[in-house]
Amino acid sequence: MKNENSTPRRRVAVVGAGITGPLLSLCLVRLGFEVDLYEAYMRRAQDVGSFLNLAPNGRAVLERLGLADRVLEQGTVADSIGFANHKGRELAQNPETTTNIMRGELSGALRDAATDAGAKLHTAKRLVALDATGDGCWRIGFEDGTRAEADLVLGCDGVHSTTRRLLFPDAPRAAYTEVVGSGGRSEIGAADLPVDGRFHMIFGLRGFFGYQVTSPGVVWWFENHQETRERSFAELAEVDDAQWVSLLADRHRPDPAVVRRILTASTGPVGRWPVHEVPPLETWHRGSAAVLGDAAHAVAPHLGAGAALGMEDAYELALALHEHPTAPQAFTVFEESRRDRVAAMAKQARQTGAVMTPDRWITRVIRDLMLPMAIKQGVRKGTEAYSYRPSPWPVRGD
Ligand SMILES: Cc1cc2nc3c(=O)[nH]c(=O)nc-3n(C[C@H](O)[C@H](O)[C@H](O)COP(=O)(O)OP(=O)(O)OC[C@H]3O[C@@H](n4cnc5c(N)ncnc54)[C@H](O)[C@@H]3O)c2cc1C
């Protein structure tokens, strides 16, 4: 689908301006496509208080596009990840450099980069309908009653993707992983916890806890624990922040004291979510429409891999659309190149999740005996998982 001067520019509708969508928009605009980026929200409630850890493969995509410094400006680099058990014993260290950044900041910086490049961002536009017109285009309907048309529709609308549901009505829905995640920010005495450049992960007895001291006295933290009964986002939001933090502090009573110290020093909003994954789909495309990022393959969060996978997708799909004469050809090549990678990451994320917080004491004893080895293996696999590096960008001058 190379854009020669004689051919009209392809109109692309990208649905969802989280992480994958803005990056894809930017790549496509740089390759000569005309891009409208539609986003349901002005600002997502889910982004409040939560950060994500961007793996080196995600950073590599941003670097290849010359965006890393700009987009990650508000982030904090961790030069290693340390793992400890509930007794505080250090189990392993991953020497990978990662970046922690608030989700809202990352998404906002990517949106700004996409619009600066020439993508048109439309907020408060929730996709609700998608109809193929007879001539190979798409008519797109939004919740506010407005409509738009496009030659290609690319759904980057996340784990509960409407694009996915409209394109593949029989595809399985996102499945609850029996994990609830939370994230927040705490202020703690600067002398108590030094800025050590490390992302700390603690396998607590009844929950997994991670934190980094991002500047003197300021700590970003996240927590994942198991809850068998699914509570909706709205139901979780009914518990106020102070009560939520106090429940987490109770949950982590048997763990190293630092966990409770950080939790009880929380300031500002505390994000929390039921965590879902997308079961493998038969296909990611139909005609000239496709899904990518979490919309196609949201994986459990235990590897901290989803955002970087979405960035890889955005880069690879843009290149495929540039290289191949028709959208279905590009989508087929894209899927073939991505499926194994995504499946391997999903499997690894599930395996990691399974050893995090076992219920039975005997499993815990075995876990503690096996953990150093398992973590070392996991670190090696994680290093492999992070090893994706994007091929050179095909257009000069960007
Ligand atoms: C608890 C938890 C912790 C995580 N931690 C990490 C981590 O440390 N590192 C990491 O790499 N990943 C992490 N992830 C995964 C990561 O957040 C996702 O993989 C990543 O956000 C996917 O990006 P995306 O753009 O594909 O989807 P999203 O970021 O979900 O963006 C989708 C966008 O589409 C919009 N949208 C939805 N429906 C519509 C509609 N109908 N019309 C228009 N717009 C719509 C949404 O508002 C949103 O802006 C974590 C996930 C969870 C749940």
The ligand as a Gaussian input file, in Angstrom:
#p B3LYP/6-31G(d) Opt

LIG

0 1
 C       -3.189000      -4.060000      36.528000
 C       -2.435000      -3.886000      35.232000
 C       -1.079000      -3.610000      35.265000
 C       -0.368000      -3.479000      34.071000
 N        0.951000      -3.200000      34.135000
 C        1.634000      -3.092000      32.996000
 C        3.018000      -2.795000      33.021000
 O        3.623000      -2.600000      34.085000
 N        3.676000      -2.732000      31.840000
 C        3.031000      -2.919000      30.642000
 O        3.687000      -2.864000      29.585000
 N        1.721000      -3.176000      30.590000
 C        1.017000      -3.258000      31.726000
 N       -0.315000      -3.512000      31.667000
 C       -0.957000      -3.688000      30.360000
 C       -1.114000      -2.357000      29.619000
 O       -1.804000      -1.411000      30.411000
 C       -1.877000      -2.605000      28.331000
 O       -1.323000      -3.713000      27.661000
 C       -1.802000      -1.396000      27.415000
 O       -2.425000      -0.284000      28.033000
 C       -2.495000      -1.714000      26.089000
 O       -2.551000      -0.564000      25.299000
 P       -3.723000      -0.383000      24.243000
 O       -3.532000       0.961000      23.655000
 O       -3.758000      -1.562000      23.334000
 O       -5.065000      -0.421000      25.092000
 P       -5.514000       0.651000      26.192000
 O       -4.342000       1.263000      26.852000
 O       -6.528000      -0.027000      27.036000
 O       -6.222000       1.779000      25.342000
 C       -7.490000       1.581000      24.742000
 C       -8.107000       2.950000      24.467000
 O       -9.317000       2.766000      23.721000
 C      -10.332000       3.598000      24.265000
 N      -11.637000       3.004000      23.930000
 C      -12.205000       1.906000      24.481000
 N      -13.387000       1.655000      23.885000
 C      -13.555000       2.601000      22.938000
 C      -14.581000       2.860000      21.979000
 N      -15.675000       2.094000      21.882000
 N      -14.443000       3.929000      21.142000
 C      -13.338000       4.721000      21.225000
 N      -12.333000       4.516000      22.116000
 C      -12.439000       3.469000      22.961000
 C      -10.027000       3.610000      25.752000
 O      -10.618000       4.717000      26.397000
 C       -8.493000       3.687000      25.738000
 O       -8.018000       5.007000      25.689000
 C       -1.036000      -3.639000      32.839000
 C       -2.410000      -3.895000      32.809000
 C       -3.107000      -4.022000      33.988000
 C       -4.580000      -4.294000      33.931000

